[in-house]
Amino acid sequence: MTFPLRTTALAAIVSLAATMTASAETYDLDPSHSQIVFTYSHLGFSTTTGMFSGFEGTIDWDKEDPSKSSVEVTLPVLSMFTGWEARDEHFMSGDFFGAKEGDMISFKSTGIELTGENTGKITGVLAMNGVEKDVVLDAKLDQAGMHPMENKEWAGFSATTTVKRSDYGLGLYAPYISDDVQVAISIEAMKAE
């Protein structure tokens, strides 16, 4: 991803530092404005939607060379919400996650390939349900700059990917209920103190 600087002052600082070794700045995720929304086909009759929230994580963002940035995120399995209590309970049962308090889903980036001015492909390891698999996120910097209410540097990112649930031992009823799950991610992060 390429992340353009938003202010003249920051641009001047980066220009002066061009001969120095670049270093990443740490941004902490804002759990109140970060979520994963997932969708899948239910027997071809409808598209079912759910979400996860309660993120924790950091983005080490190298604005001078975004390909050297990294992302690490965890979220609780039990934060899943589909809008239908019986379905949520089924997903947490032994048929799917067999989830208990403290079980987490995690993503840790292993590389970033820039694809445009504000876009990139983030490769990383998604650990879920006791399985680790490589995934690629099509990511975009939505906005970066000073948060008008928090008075600190803030950034917003979005990303999409497709996950095959059977890869993670969650394939019950596939292919009737689609094995491919579409994932849309929206996060905000604040510059760490």
Secondary structure, DSSP 8 states (H G I E B T S, - for coil): ------SHHHHHHHHHTTTS----EEEEE-GGG-EEEEEEEETTTEEEEEEE---EEEEEE-SS-GGG-EEEEEEEGGG-B-S-HHHHHHHHSTTTT---TT-EEEEEEEEEEE-SSSEEEEEEEEEETTEEEEEEEEEEEEEEEE-TTT-SEEEEEEEEEEEEGGGGT--TTTTTB-SEEEEEEEEEEEE--
